Amino acid sequence: MEKVIQTLKRKDGERRIPVLKLEIDYELQTLFDAMQENESSQIEMSKVRLEELREEWLRLEA
């Protein structure tokens, strides 16, 4: 039963990674735009969101 659960988690992770990459790309673009406009609050929000996405990606890769 445990092997079945691990397999399902792995499959979910494999499907999530491409979406996660798109989310990271979008957030990087948002950060770039905020830096161009010198919007400090959006810069901080983007950095926090990117850190969350990075941590999720690391969990999925493990």
One Martini backbone bead per residue (centre of mass of N, CA, C, O) as a GRO file, in nm:
protein
   62
    1MET     BB    1   0.057   0.063  -0.020
    2GLU     BB    2   0.300   0.259   0.001
    3LYS     BB    3   0.384   0.236  -0.298
    4VAL     BB    4   0.129   0.360  -0.413
    5ILE     BB    5   0.153   0.636  -0.279
    6GLN     BB    6   0.430   0.710  -0.398
    7THR     BB    7   0.343   0.696  -0.693
    8LEU     BB    8   0.126   0.916  -0.680
    9LYS     BB    9   0.310   1.143  -0.584
   10ARG     BB   10   0.502   1.135  -0.825
   11LYS     BB   11   0.292   1.196  -1.044
   12ASP     BB   12   0.204   1.467  -0.930
   13GLY     BB   13   0.486   1.596  -0.946
   14GLU     BB   14   0.528   1.564  -1.254
   15ARG     BB   15   0.281   1.756  -1.318
   16ARG     BB   16   0.373   2.013  -1.147
   17ILE     BB   17   0.648   2.112  -1.261
   18PRO     BB   18   0.560   2.263  -1.523
   19VAL     BB   19   0.380   2.463  -1.370
   20LEU     BB   20   0.599   2.574  -1.186
   21LYS     BB   21   0.773   2.695  -1.410
   22LEU     BB   22   0.559   2.898  -1.505
   23GLU     BB   23   0.530   3.046  -1.235
   24ILE     BB   24   0.823   3.140  -1.222
   25ASP     BB   25   0.830   3.300  -1.482
   26TYR     BB   26   0.606   3.496  -1.405
   27GLU     BB   27   0.740   3.604  -1.142
   28LEU     BB   28   0.994   3.711  -1.280
   29GLN     BB   29   0.846   3.916  -1.454
   30THR     BB   30   0.721   4.070  -1.220
   31LEU     BB   31   0.988   4.151  -1.092
   32PHE     BB   32   1.104   4.304  -1.330
   33ASP     BB   33   0.878   4.514  -1.350
   34ALA     BB   34   0.912   4.622  -1.059
   35MET     BB   35   1.204   4.716  -1.101
   36GLN     BB   36   1.144   4.918  -1.331
   37GLU     BB   37   0.922   5.075  -1.132
   38ASN     BB   38   1.006   5.075  -0.829
   39GLU     BB   39   0.830   4.842  -0.659
   40SER     BB   40   0.882   4.738  -0.348
   41SER     BB   41   0.633   4.564  -0.273
   42GLN     BB   42   0.641   4.377  -0.524
   43ILE     BB   43   0.924   4.273  -0.487
   44GLU     BB   44   0.873   4.129  -0.216
   45MET     BB   45   0.640   3.946  -0.310
   46SER     BB   46   0.804   3.799  -0.530
   47LYS     BB   47   1.023   3.683  -0.347
   48VAL     BB   48   0.838   3.515  -0.172
   49ARG     BB   49   0.710   3.347  -0.399
   50LEU     BB   50   0.975   3.228  -0.508
   51GLU     BB   51   1.048   3.079  -0.250
   52GLU     BB   52   0.802   2.894  -0.244
   53LEU     BB   53   0.853   2.762  -0.521
   54ARG     BB   54   1.132   2.650  -0.457
   55GLU     BB   55   1.047   2.466  -0.223
   56GLU     BB   56   0.850   2.293  -0.384
   57TRP     BB   57   1.054   2.188  -0.590
   58LEU     BB   58   1.238   2.047  -0.387
   59ARG     BB   59   1.024   1.850  -0.283
   60LEU     BB   60   0.966   1.715  -0.561
   61GLU     BB   61   1.270   1.620  -0.615
   62ALA     BB   62   1.299   1.426  -0.349
   0.00000   0.00000   0.00000
